[in-house]
């Protein structure tokens, strides 16, 4: 099977020649240029012969054009942070207007996609990274500022959410036109650590759905639900071909999720911050086999629950591919 055939068979919960495998890692030293990001993604893909190319844009690329200052400050997983938020006061929400989806930092990401598409030598689906509008709002303002204004000035936040949603949807459409095959769509707000279930239903889900509904041309949309004690069932109802979460860290297990979401692929099985990082190799191999067993051999893409820590040893990543190759 080709890589695209293998991934799409997993989405359809059909037999595969071997389970698809994917993992992804930030590249904070080079992701500030299209050339650097594209080259790093292609090198990583070729090095590990993965079935997906998940474009590892900076997690804060989406707020640069609204005025956030961003930098890498040594996070173990390579994520950059907003060092100065664009929304510092309640009145600053009025400054969040719709953006040109092909200009500035957004345009840089489209350029990277074009370069990756040109340099790709197989048919592995290319996924551009997008965030739910509320996740973006939280990056713009910080969690405390956002929560305070959601309660005291909901109309101001809602107006900004409209602009964020429109910009994100148009940027996702532009990403597909630039050569992405699909979307990696992440929320960092579907957890009680950030929102109550009621707040999530009001502020995160509807805007997320609008973005996803705006990209019917996505051949492969992977939903990523970040955090612990996640609102899995609510997120699983969103349109998408696969769902990914920290299954080795929080419920549901892959087996439980297979019963609760009866369509599409499940992406997980690797404890990126624990077993995959620390080993030993035998334990990593057993996690791979266990993931496939939990999914009854179909409908699973072996991958981490989130981005790899920067210090995961190459030998541990090699163990994933070596084990998958034995699962026919």
LINVENUR-V191397 format. One record per residue. N is the residue number from 1. RES is the residue in three letters. SS is DSSP state (2 for helix, 1 for strand, 0 for the rest). PSI is psi in whole degrees, -180 to 180 (NA if undefined). Layout:
[[N RES SS PSI] [N RES SS PSI]]
This chain:
[[1 UNK 0 146] [2 UNK 0 169] [3 UNK 2 -43] [4 UNK 2 -44] [5 UNK 2 -41] [6 UNK 2 -45] [7 UNK 2 -45] [8 UNK 2 -31] [9 UNK 2 -39] [10 UNK 2 -41] [11 UNK 2 -40] [12 UNK 0 -1] [13 UNK 0 45] [14 UNK 0 162] [15 UNK 0 148] [16 UNK 0 161] [17 UNK 0 -30] [18 UNK 0 157] [19 UNK 0 139] [20 UNK 1 153] [21 UNK 1 141] [22 UNK 0 142] [23 UNK 0 165] [24 UNK 0 150] [25 UNK 0 138] [26 UNK 0 155] [27 UNK 0 71] [28 UNK 0 -21] [29 UNK 0 -22] [30 UNK 0 -3] [31 UNK 0 4] [32 UNK 0 -3] [33 UNK 0 149] [34 UNK 2 -40] [35 UNK 2 -47] [36 UNK 2 -44] [37 UNK 2 -47] [38 UNK 2 -45] [39 UNK 2 -41] [40 UNK 2 -40] [41 UNK 2 -43] [42 UNK 2 -40] [43 UNK 2 -44] [44 UNK 2 -42] [45 UNK 2 -45] [46 UNK 2 -37] [47 UNK 2 -40] [48 UNK 2 -1] [49 UNK 0 52] [50 UNK 0 162] [51 UNK 0 -9] [52 UNK 1 152] [53 UNK 1 100] [54 UNK 1 109] [55 UNK 0 119] [56 UNK 0 64] [57 UNK 0 155] [58 UNK 0 140] [59 UNK 0 -6] [60 UNK 0 15] [61 UNK 2 -31] [62 UNK 2 -11] [63 UNK 2 -2] [64 UNK 2 -44] [65 UNK 0 -14] [66 UNK 0 0] [67 UNK 0 5] [68 UNK 0 138] [69 UNK 1 130] [70 UNK 1 152] [71 UNK 1 157] [72 UNK 1 127] [73 UNK 0 27] [74 UNK 0 15] [75 UNK 0 137] [76 UNK 0 -23] [77 UNK 0 6] [78 UNK 0 5] [79 UNK 0 138] [80 UNK 1 161] [81 UNK 1 159] [82 UNK 1 114] [83 UNK 1 -17] [84 UNK 1 120] [85 UNK 0 149] [86 UNK 0 -32] [87 UNK 0 105] [88 UNK 0 -23] [89 UNK 0 165] [90 UNK 2 -39] [91 UNK 2 -20] [92 UNK 2 -18] [93 UNK 2 -29] [94 UNK 2 -18] [95 UNK 2 -8] [96 UNK 0 95] [97 UNK 0 165] [98 UNK 0 141] [99 UNK 0 160] [100 UNK 0 118] [101 UNK 0 -6] [102 UNK 0 12] [103 UNK 0 166] [104 UNK 2 -141] [105 UNK 2 -35] [106 UNK 2 -41] [107 UNK 2 -35] [108 UNK 2 -42] [109 UNK 2 -37] [110 UNK 2 -38] [111 UNK 2 -40] [112 UNK 2 -42] [113 UNK 2 -45] [114 UNK 2 -42] [115 UNK 2 -39] [116 UNK 2 -43] [117 UNK 2 -40] [118 UNK 2 -35] [119 UNK 2 -12] [120 UNK 0 135] [121 UNK 0 6] [122 UNK 0 -167] [123 UNK 0 23] [124 UNK 0 128] [125 UNK 1 137] [126 UNK 1 123] [127 UNK 1 123] [128 UNK 1 143] [129 UNK 1 129] [130 UNK 1 158] [131 UNK 1 151] [132 UNK 0 148] [133 UNK 2 -37] [134 UNK 2 -35] [135 UNK 2 -41] [136 UNK 2 -43] [137 UNK 2 -39] [138 UNK 2 -37] [139 UNK 2 -36] [140 UNK 2 -36] [141 UNK 2 -19] [142 UNK 0 152] [143 UNK 2 -42] [144 UNK 2 -46] [145 UNK 2 -45] [146 UNK 2 -49] [147 UNK 2 -42] [148 UNK 2 -44] [149 UNK 2 -29] [150 UNK 2 -36] [151 UNK 2 -41] [152 UNK 2 -21] [153 UNK 0 59] [154 UNK 2 -32] [155 UNK 2 -38] [156 UNK 2 -42] [157 UNK 2 -41] [158 UNK 2 -40] [159 UNK 2 -41] [160 UNK 2 -38] [161 UNK 2 -35] [162 UNK 2 -44] [163 UNK 2 -40] [164 UNK 2 -43] [165 UNK 2 -46] [166 UNK 2 -46] [167 UNK 2 -45] [168 UNK 2 -44] [169 UNK 2 -44] [170 UNK 2 -35] [171 UNK 2 -37] [172 UNK 2 -40] [173 UNK 2 -43] [174 UNK 2 -34] [175 UNK 2 -41] [176 UNK 2 -40] [177 UNK 2 -30] [178 UNK 2 -14] [179 UNK 0 -4] [180 UNK 0 144] [181 UNK 0 -24] [182 UNK 1 -167] [183 UNK 1 134] [184 UNK 1 107] [185 UNK 1 113] [186 UNK 1 139] [187 UNK 1 138] [188 UNK 0 21] [189 UNK 0 3] [190 UNK 0 52] [191 UNK 1 145] [192 UNK 0 -13] [193 UNK 0 -22] [194 UNK 0 -48] [195 UNK 0 152] [196 UNK 0 165] [197 UNK 2 -38] [198 UNK 2 -43] [199 UNK 2 -38] [200 UNK 2 -42] [201 UNK 2 -29] [202 UNK 2 -42] [203 UNK 2 -24] [204 UNK 2 -54] [205 UNK 2 -50] [206 UNK 2 -39] [207 UNK 2 -36] [208 UNK 2 -45] [209 UNK 2 -39] [210 UNK 2 -40] [211 UNK 2 -47] [212 UNK 2 -37] [213 UNK 2 -21] [214 UNK 0 -6] [215 UNK 0 61] [216 UNK 0 -16] [217 UNK 0 -1] [218 UNK 0 123] [219 UNK 0 -20] [220 UNK 1 105] [221 UNK 1 121] [222 UNK 1 122] [223 UNK 1 132] [224 UNK 1 124] [225 UNK 1 110] [226 UNK 0 140] [227 UNK 0 -173] [228 UNK 0 160] [229 UNK 0 43] [230 UNK 1 157] [231 UNK 0 70] [232 UNK 2 -48] [233 UNK 2 -39] [234 UNK 2 -44] [235 UNK 2 -34] [236 UNK 2 -17] [237 UNK 0 -12] [238 UNK 0 153] [239 UNK 0 127] [240 UNK 0 156] [241 UNK 0 -17] [242 UNK 1 160] [243 UNK 1 140] [244 UNK 1 137] [245 UNK 1 176] [246 UNK 0 70] [247 UNK 0 -20] [248 UNK 0 -2] [249 UNK 0 -30] [250 UNK 0 157] [251 UNK 0 154] [252 UNK 0 163] [253 UNK 0 167] [254 UNK 2 -43] [255 UNK 2 -43] [256 UNK 2 -42] [257 UNK 2 -34] [258 UNK 2 -34] [259 UNK 2 -34] [260 UNK 2 -29] [261 UNK 0 103] [262 UNK 0 11] [263 UNK 0 160] [264 UNK 0 179] [265 UNK 1 154] [266 UNK 1 136] [267 UNK 1 116] [268 UNK 1 -158] [269 UNK 1 -21] [270 UNK 1 128] [271 UNK 0 89] [272 UNK 0 -32] [273 UNK 0 -2] [274 UNK 0 -94] [275 UNK 2 -46] [276 UNK 2 -33] [277 UNK 2 -42] [278 UNK 2 -21] [279 UNK 0 -161] [280 UNK 0 175] [281 UNK 2 -39] [282 UNK 2 -37] [283 UNK 2 -36] [284 UNK 2 -45] [285 UNK 2 -39] [286 UNK 2 -35] [287 UNK 2 -41] [288 UNK 2 -50] [289 UNK 2 -40] [290 UNK 2 -40] [291 UNK 2 -45] [292 UNK 2 -39] [293 UNK 2 -44] [294 UNK 2 -33] [295 UNK 0 9] [296 UNK 0 28] [297 UNK 0 -3] [298 UNK 0 156] [299 UNK 0 23] [300 UNK 1 137] [301 UNK 1 117] [302 UNK 1 123] [303 UNK 1 177] [304 UNK 1 168] [305 UNK 0 -17] [306 UNK 0 -166] [307 UNK 0 146] [308 UNK 0 139] [309 UNK 0 150] [310 UNK 0 -24] [311 UNK 0 16] [312 UNK 0 124] [313 UNK 0 146] [314 UNK 2 -37] [315 UNK 2 -30] [316 UNK 2 -38] [317 UNK 2 -39] [318 UNK 2 -34] [319 UNK 2 -33] [320 UNK 2 -52] [321 UNK 2 -40] [322 UNK 2 -40] [323 UNK 2 -44] [324 UNK 2 -38] [325 UNK 2 -21] [326 UNK 0 -7] [327 UNK 0 86] [328 UNK 0 NA]]
